[in-house]
């Protein structure tokens, strides 16, 4: 299962290279940015530098309300798909020295995000 998840994420990351940067944030981009965090999100430990760099890129890419809501919907979908540990996910921003205004909760109403 883990090998197929990594292969899928690698294909998504390659597809991201073809995405024009002025387009709105997509779920593929979100997954690509956080792909280095999958191990941490599932098992804990310490997030890698690559993981924190991806989290920072995601923070920078979610400046508009629409992008924050998209990121929320994508994260909710990925939460179950990748079997993310909620405690690990909630600790990621602090461990990477960033803050986020996107709730990390699979039960949040993403349409209520300002």
N, C-alpha and C positions, 0 to 999 in steps of 0.2 A: 504494500500500500504506500509506504513512504517513498519508494523508488518511483512509483507512477505519479505521485504528487509532485516530486521534484522535476520529473520529465515534463509534466504538464505546465508547471511554472516556468520552466526554461523556454518552452514554446511560446508562452504568453509574453515573456520578456523579449524574445526575438521579435515578436509581432509589434511590440512597443516601439521598436526602432523605426517602424514605418509610420507611426502616428505623428501627425503634424502637431507641433507644440501649441498652436493657438486653439485647438479643439478643447472642448470641455473634458474634464476628468472622466475616465472610463474605469470600469471594474478591472479590466486587464491591466491598466496602468497602476491601480492601487495594489493589485496582487504582485505586480512586478516590483514595485517599490518595497513591499514588505516581504518578498520572497526570502531574503536572507534572515528574516526573523522567525521563520516557520519552526525551527528547532526550539528556539526560546519560547515561542508562544505555546507550543505543545508540552514541553518538558521543563521549562524554567532554566535556572542557571544564570548566566550573565549574557546579555545581548552583545553580539559582535559589533565591531566598528561599522561594518557594512550594514548591519541591521539598523543601527542608529542613524547612519547616513540616509538610508531609505525612509526612516521615520521623519527625518528632517525635510526630505524632499516632499513627502506627503503633506507635512504641515504647510510648506510653502505653496503646494498645489491646491489647498483647500481654503483659499481666501474668500471666495464668493459663497453665498448661501447655497446656491445650486450645487457647487462642488462639495460642500460639507454634507449636504443631504445625499448626494450620490455616494460619497464615501461611506456614509452611515449605512445606506441600503446594501452596498457591496460588502461592507464588513459583517453585517448581519448574515448575509448569504454565506460568506466564507467561514464564519464562526463554526457552523455545524459541519460544513464540508471538510474543513481541515482539523476538526476536533481541537479547537483552541481552548486552552485553560483560561477562564475569565480572570482569575487573579493575576496570571502572567501578563495578559493583555492590558489590564488596568495598571500594572506597574511599569510597562514599557516606556511611556512618556517620561516619567520621573527618572528612570534609569538612564535614559538618553539625554536628560537635561532639557527637555522641551515641555511645552504645555499644549493642550489641545482643547478645542471647544466642541469636539465631536464625542458624544457619550459612547463609552465602550460598554455596551450592554445589549445583548441580543433581544431584549424586550422593549427597547426604546421606540417611540414613535418618531421616525426620522423626519417626517413632515413637520414636526414642531421645532426643529433646529433653526435658530435665527440666522 
